[in-house]
Amino acid sequence: MSDPATPLTAPPGQPRKAATAAWIGSALEYYDFFIYGSAAALIFPKVFFDDSDPADATLLSLATFGVAYAARPVGALFLGHFGDRVGRKKIMVFTLILMGLSTFLIGCLPTRDQVGGLAPVLLVLCRVLQGISAAGEQASANSMTLEHAPPGRRGFFTSFTLSGTQGGQLLATLVFLPIAALPEDQLLSWGWRVPFWASIAVAVVGYVIRRTLQETPAFTRQAATEGVVKLPLGVLFRDHWADVLRVVAGALIASVSTIFTVWALAYGTSDAVGLSRTQMLWVGALANVVALGAIPAWATLSDRIGRRPVYLIGAAGSAVLMTAYLWAISTGSYALVMLFGILAFGVVYSAANGVWPSFYGEMFSTRVRLSGMAIGTQIGFAVAGFAVTFAARIAGPDGDDWSAVALFTAALCVPPVIAVLTARETHQVPTEHLGERPRDEAVRRTTVAARSDGPDRPDGTGTFTGPSQRAT
């Protein structure tokens, strides 16, 4: 049986393998998720909804984008529970298959002209399946990389999950660039389906990669010593409710991503601004290229100076830079749009985006880590998903009130700032002691002091009190 006093060490090569699998899996998974966002802004209003009123059709289409976010908290309850019961690896494989299948089915759906009102209903059902899948993807991948990571580098290794997410968003954008350039009749008849059909290849590649992973040392030890928790949610809400609330508040920062990716895309290509689909897609593509380097850089910095200051830069800075980005779109100046798009999304937002996988995961113990991350993030992400719909509504009947959307986005950055200011710094806490309650930590410190007073041998000259005897 594993000694709980021994520091956790992953087998050689596993930390890098886990990070690579998280990157590729997240890239493939979020490719599926973000091609829907692009289609919801550019194509679905004309394909699945009545386009006699373009503003209402766009609003309904963007609402289906948010439906997946509403499904994510429900998926988080189930996938979080089973992830802390059966392990991280199995959930990672399941979520990838579900995402690939649901995305492929979207590409096969009949249009409104073919089946009438049934078309948007089927679209929403597939979108719900995407949301359930996404609910467990990041939490399981983050838990896997965090628990495999070597000491002092958890921020860097967990950032691969979010780098993968940005990679998937970049891939989705690059795929849509030639699709968006098709003639209108070809785009609306068959062209939009191609990126969705490609998800079958996505699912197969991701499955092969993730099946070769080993379960994490932290989960393996937990199962071998204290055993897995029968009801992780009960323990989570009893011992970590305050941290769950912090994660919910912090996850609202994802509103920056959804508004940048979906609403700003629709606004920039509207008649009010007049930029082309290709121009706006290139802004997102280049911002994501920058983010691929910025995310691990910010995460590495957090391993040195702490999670809190880096996350704070991202949360507070996003409120300012997103206002500048939306203003730039309103001017119609493509140079300004490109500049502030890269600064807002590629650089500043990446500070929070690169740090939150370790920052949130370190709030919880191994036995409830996946549940805590999944539930906390997905509730916050649900609000972020519908932020696009709210933005479309508050932008006015013509959809051009960018200042109202900017204020709305800045307001959504306030709860993440509060969350980080009330959280404790954890970047130097050993993995085996993450998520300890104050009582547990006090017992452990007493134990360490007792062990230092005498030799750790049962011969009467010193008393050994092992960590396995600490309060639970």
LINHU-V49770 format. One line per field, one symbol per residue. ss: DSSP state (2 for helix, 1 for strand, 0 for the rest). phi: phi as a letter, one per 30 degrees, with the letter a starting at -180 (. if undefined). psi: psi as a letter, one per 30 degrees, with the letter a starting at -180 (. if undefined). A space follows every 50 residues. Layout:
# LINHU-V49770
ss: ???
phi: ???
psi: ???
This chain:
# LINHU-V49770
ss: 00000000000002222222222222222222222222222202222000 00022222222222222222222222222222222202222222222222 22222222000222200222222222222222222222222222222200 00022222222222222222222222222200022222202222222022 22222222222000002222222200000002222222202222222222 20022222222222222200000000222222222222222222222222 22222022222222222222222222222220022222222222222222 22222222222000022222222222222222222222222222000000 02222222222202222222220000000022200002222222222222 2220000000000000222000
phi: .dddddedbdeeidedddddddddddddddeedddddddddcbeecccbd cdbeddddddddddddedddddddddddddedddccjddddddddddddd dddddddcddcdddbiddeddddddddddddddddcdddddddddddcdd eibdddddddddddddddddddddddedddddeeddddcbeddedddddd dedddddddddddcddeddddeddcdidddbedddeddcbdddddddedd ddddeddddddcddddddcdddcjddededddddddddddddcddddddd dddccjdeddddedddddeddddddddddddiddddddddddddcdcded ddddcdededdddcdedbddddddddddddddddddeddddddddjdcib ddddddddddddddedddeddcdcdbdcdeedcdiddedddddddddddd dddaddbdcjdaccbdedcddb
psi: kkjffkkkkllkfeeeeeeeeeeeeeeeefeeeffeeeeeefeeffeflj gfjeeeeeeeefefefeeeefeeeeeeeeeefefefleeeeeeeeeeeee eeeeeeffkllefegbffefeeeeeeeeeeeeefefdeeeeeeeeeffkl kggeeeefffeeeeeeeeeeeeeeefeeefflkeeeefefeffeeeeffe eeeeeeeeeffflllleeeeeeefdfllkeieeeeefefgeeeeeeeeee ffffeeeeeeeeeeeeefglffeglleeeeeeeeeeeeeeeeeeefeeee effefleeeeeeeeeeeeeeeeeeeeeeeffgjeeeeeefeeeeeedeff eeeffeeeeeeffllefgeeeeeeeeefeefeeeefeeeeeeefflffgg ieeeeeeeeeeffeeeeeeeffllkgfgkkefgkgkleeeeeeeeeeeee efflkikhgfflkkjlffglk.
